[in-house]
Amino acid sequence: MITLNDYLYSGDTIFRILQNYMDDLRKEAKKNRNEIDMIHCNFLLQIRELLAHNDFLTAQSQQIREFYKYMAREYPFLAFTFRGRIKSLIRAEEKFNSYIVEDIYNYYEKNGSYPPIAELKQRLGCFRDLIAYRIVISMPKCHYEDEAEREAAEIHCLYDIANILPGFLEERGFTAEPANGVQESTSHLMDETIRPYYRDYISNHGPYEYQSLHITFYDNSSRSYMEVQLRTKAMDDVAEIGPANHLGYEKRQENEMSRRELIPVGENRYFDEAYERGMRLLNLELSKLDVNMFSAENNSLINDGCGLYRGRLILPYEHLSRFQNDLID
């Protein structure tokens, strides 16, 4: 079985590693008539296209920047940041394999049999966040004496921005993708017309206190999907350094990947291969990798100059409120 790990010690660039892994995986998939590995190759092809032909990101980021400029005009007293990233190769590979393990395990647990290949393939075709942008807003405390009023104003601004964003970007060549009922908003602050496009983790927040608004767009010029997340700073703190932070997410993902006891080894090759690939990635010792433009002292001290592990930053913008900017008239 071919795994990404086998290519991470060659000293090659991330692009060459990805190309070699994809080429060899495709050959093996054709030889073994493995339909899931063919889907896997198509998934890797999307990542390769982002790395090899990413000129469109400049144009795409410029359109996102137009919304940044709009917000600076319309919300002068609001502080906010815009960030953008391409998902890292390791994170993307982990996620692809975890979807396979999760779907097969859950289906088997419920039905005592394995899911049809067509159903599994459909699930694996739903990746929409290889490119993602995040808008984080904050209403500075100097604008409100009462904290409850400040928080209410902040939430109101967040939903107001969410209501405007789809129409703004659709005028600039993007198409909002329906969320198909996933985490549909129950907030009275969200307009009925755009409600079907958002996954609202604020009015439907889960057990780890994660809160955010998510929407997916199709970029008609580059023919790629991108996700936009909208949060307040308090929500972003929970996601970055609080109960919903990525280390906690990784630990939960590791627990998901380690679910092995229900499905006997050798009974479902798709589960076995995805499980093995996922566990090997989770157990990587990053300091031993030999990838051009990447180095690590350990799994915490990482200098990821190629987007292998932490992703690639494509849009950093920050706007301070008028009070913070000392631009009070």
C-alpha positions in Angstrom: 0.0 0.0 0.0 1.3 3.5 -0.9 1.2 6.2 1.7 2.2 9.9 1.7 4.7 9.1 4.5 6.8 7.1 2.0 7.6 10.4 0.1 8.4 12.7 3.0 12.1 11.8 3.4 13.4 12.5 -0.1 14.5 16.1 0.3 12.2 17.0 -2.6 10.0 20.1 -2.8 6.4 19.7 -1.6 5.2 19.9 -5.2 7.5 17.0 -6.4 6.5 14.9 -3.3 2.8 15.4 -4.1 3.3 14.7 -7.8 5.2 11.4 -7.1 2.7 10.3 -4.5 -0.2 11.0 -6.8 1.4 9.3 -9.9 2.3 6.1 -7.9 -1.1 6.0 -6.2 -2.9 6.3 -9.5 -0.9 3.4 -11.0 -1.7 1.2 -8.0 -5.3 2.2 -8.1 -5.7 1.2 -11.8 -3.8 -2.0 -11.2 -6.0 -3.0 -8.2 -9.2 -1.4 -9.6 -9.5 0.6 -6.4 -12.2 3.2 -7.0 -11.6 5.0 -3.7 -7.9 5.5 -4.5 -8.9 7.0 -7.9 -11.1 9.5 -6.0 -8.1 10.0 -3.7 -5.9 10.9 -6.8 -8.5 13.4 -8.0 -8.4 15.0 -4.5 -4.6 15.2 -4.6 -4.9 16.7 -8.1 -6.9 19.6 -6.7 -4.1 20.4 -4.2 -1.5 20.1 -6.9 -3.4 22.6 -9.1 -3.5 25.1 -6.2 0.3 24.8 -5.8 1.2 24.7 -9.5 -1.2 27.3 -10.9 -2.0 29.6 -8.1 -1.8 32.9 -10.1 -5.6 33.0 -9.7 -5.2 33.5 -5.9 -3.9 37.0 -6.5 -7.1 37.9 -8.4 -9.3 36.0 -5.8 -7.6 37.7 -2.9 -8.1 41.1 -4.6 -11.9 40.4 -4.7 -11.8 39.5 -1.0 -9.8 42.7 -0.4 -12.7 44.7 -2.0 -14.9 43.4 0.8 -12.3 44.4 3.3 -12.3 48.0 1.9 -16.1 48.0 2.0 -16.1 47.0 5.6 -13.5 49.7 6.5 -15.9 52.3 5.0 -19.2 50.9 6.5 -17.9 49.9 9.9 -15.2 52.5 10.9 -15.6 51.8 14.6 -15.2 48.0 14.2 -11.8 46.3 14.4 -11.4 43.3 12.2 -8.9 41.0 10.5 -9.0 39.1 7.2 -6.9 35.9 6.9 -6.6 33.4 4.1 -4.9 30.1 3.7 -4.5 27.0 1.5 -4.9 23.8 3.6 -1.7 22.0 4.2 -1.0 18.7 2.4 -0.7 16.8 5.6 -4.0 18.2 7.0 -5.8 17.5 3.8 -4.5 14.0 3.6 -5.5 13.3 7.2 -9.0 14.7 6.6 -9.5 12.6 3.4 -8.7 9.4 5.2 -10.6 10.3 8.4 -13.7 10.7 6.3 -13.4 7.2 4.9 -12.8 5.7 8.4 -15.6 7.7 9.9 -18.2 6.9 7.2 -17.5 3.2 7.0 -17.4 2.8 10.8 -20.6 4.7 11.4 -22.4 2.9 8.6 -21.2 -0.5 9.8 -22.2 0.3 13.4 -25.7 1.2 12.3 -26.4 -1.4 9.6 -24.0 -4.3 10.3 -22.7 -4.0 6.7 -20.5 -1.8 4.6 -21.7 1.3 2.7 -22.1 1.1 -1.1 -19.1 2.4 -3.0 -21.3 5.0 -4.7 -22.3 6.5 -1.3 -18.7 6.6 -0.1 -17.6 8.3 -3.3 -20.3 10.9 -2.9 -19.1 11.7 0.6 -15.5 12.1 -0.6 -16.5 14.6 -3.3 -17.6 17.2 -0.8 -14.3 18.9 0.0 -14.9 22.7 -0.3 -12.3 24.2 2.1 -8.9 23.7 0.5 -9.0 27.4 0.2 -10.4 29.3 3.2 -10.7 32.8 4.3 -11.6 34.0 7.8 -13.1 37.4 8.9 -12.7 38.1 12.6 -14.4 41.1 14.1 -14.2 42.9 17.4 -16.2 45.8 18.8 -13.6 47.6 21.1 -14.7 48.0 24.7 -14.1 51.8 24.5 -17.3 52.1 22.4 -19.7 50.7 25.0 -19.7 51.0 28.8 -22.0 48.0 29.2 -20.4 44.7 28.2 -23.7 43.1 27.3 -24.6 45.9 25.0 -21.1 45.6 23.4 -21.5 41.9 22.8 -25.0 42.3 21.4 -23.7 45.0 19.0 -20.8 42.8 17.9 -23.1 39.8 17.1 -25.5 42.2 15.2 -22.5 43.4 13.1 -21.4 39.8 12.4 -24.8 38.8 11.1 -25.1 42.1 9.2 -21.8 41.3 7.4 -22.9 37.8 6.8 -26.1 39.1 5.1 -24.1 41.3 2.8 -21.3 39.0 1.8 -23.0 36.6 -0.6 -24.5 39.4 -2.8 -21.2 41.4 -2.7 -19.1 38.4 -4.0 -21.7 37.2 -6.5 -21.4 40.6 -8.2 -17.7 39.8 -8.5 -17.8 36.3 -10.1 -18.5 34.0 -7.2 -21.5 31.7 -6.6 -22.7 30.9 -3.1 -23.2 27.2 -2.7 -26.3 25.8 -0.8 -25.5 24.3 2.6 -28.2 21.7 2.0 -29.7 22.1 5.4 -26.5 21.5 7.4 -26.5 23.6 10.5 -29.2 25.9 9.1 -29.4 29.2 11.0 -32.2 29.8 13.5 -31.1 33.3 14.2 -33.5 36.2 13.6 -30.5 38.3 12.6 -29.9 36.3 9.4 -31.9 37.2 6.3 -34.2 34.5 5.0 -32.9 34.8 1.5 -29.3 33.9 2.4 -30.1 31.4 5.2 -29.9 28.3 3.0 -26.2 29.1 2.2 -24.8 29.4 5.7 -23.8 26.7 8.2 -24.5 28.5 11.4 -22.4 27.2 14.3 -23.5 30.1 16.5 -27.2 29.4 16.7 -26.4 25.7 16.5 -23.1 25.5 18.5 -21.8 22.1 19.6 -20.3 20.5 22.7 -16.8 22.2 22.3 -18.2 25.7 22.3 -17.1 26.3 18.7 -19.0 29.2 17.2 -18.7 30.5 13.6 -20.6 31.2 10.4 -19.4 29.2 7.4 -20.3 29.7 3.8 -18.9 28.1 0.6 -18.4 30.0 -2.7 -17.5 28.7 -6.2 -15.0 31.0 -7.9 -16.2 31.0 -11.5 -13.0 32.4 -12.9 -10.6 29.8 -11.3 -13.3 27.0 -11.1 -12.4 26.3 -7.5 -14.3 26.3 -4.2 -13.4 28.4 -1.2 -14.9 28.7 2.3 -15.4 31.9 4.2 -15.7 31.8 8.0 -17.0 34.8 10.0 -16.4 35.1 13.8 -16.1 37.5 16.6 -12.8 37.7 18.4 -14.2 35.8 21.4 -15.4 33.0 19.1 -11.9 33.0 17.4 -10.3 32.7 20.8 -12.3 29.6 21.6 -11.4 28.1 18.3 -7.7 29.0 18.5 -6.8 28.8 22.2 -9.9 27.6 23.9 -11.9 24.3 24.2 -12.3 24.1 20.4 -8.6 24.7 19.5 -6.9 22.7 16.8 -4.9 20.6 19.1 -8.1 19.4 20.8 -9.6 18.8 17.3 -6.5 16.8 16.3 -6.9 14.7 19.5 -10.5 14.0 18.7 -9.6 13.2 15.2 -6.9 10.8 16.5 -9.5 9.1 18.6 -11.8 8.8 15.6 -9.0 7.3 13.5 -8.2 4.8 16.2 -11.6 3.2 16.1 -10.6 -0.2 14.9 -12.3 -2.7 17.2 -15.6 -3.0 15.4 -14.3 -3.8 11.9 -12.1 -6.9 11.5 -8.7 -6.4 9.7 -8.9 -7.6 6.1 -12.7 -7.4 5.8 -12.9 -4.0 4.1 -9.8 -2.8 2.2 -11.0 0.8 1.9 -11.3 1.1 5.7 -7.9 -0.8 6.3 -6.0 1.5 3.9 -7.5 4.7 5.1 -7.0 3.7 8.7 -3.3 2.8 8.1 -2.6 6.0 6.2 -4.3 8.1 8.8 -2.5 6.5 11.7 0.9 6.8 10.0 0.3 10.5 9.5 -0.8 11.0 13.1 2.4 9.3 14.3 4.8 11.4 12.2 7.9 12.6 13.9 8.2 16.0 12.1 11.8 16.5 13.1 12.8 13.5 11.0 11.1 14.7 7.8 13.3 15.8 4.8 11.1 18.2 2.8 12.6 21.2 1.0 11.7 24.5 2.9 10.4 22.6 6.0 12.1 21.9 9.3 11.1 21.1 12.8 12.8 20.6 16.2 9.9 18.5 17.4 6.1 18.3 16.8 5.6 21.7 18.4 8.6 23.8 17.1 8.0 23.9 13.4 9.3 26.2 10.6 6.9 25.4 7.8 8.0 27.4 4.9 6.2 25.3 2.3 2.7 24.8 3.7 3.3 21.1 4.3 1.9 21.1 7.8 0.4 24.4 8.8 -1.0 25.6 5.4 0.0 28.5 3.3 -1.0 32.0 4.2 -2.5 33.9 1.3 -4.3 36.9 2.8 -3.4 38.9 5.9 -5.2 42.2 6.4 -6.0 44.0 9.6 -8.2 47.0 10.3 -8.3 48.9 13.6 -11.3 50.9 14.7 -11.1 54.6 14.5 -10.5 54.8 18.3 -7.6 52.5 18.0 -6.3 54.2 14.9 -6.4 57.7 16.6 -8.5 58.9 13.7 -11.2 60.4 15.9 -12.7 63.6 14.3 
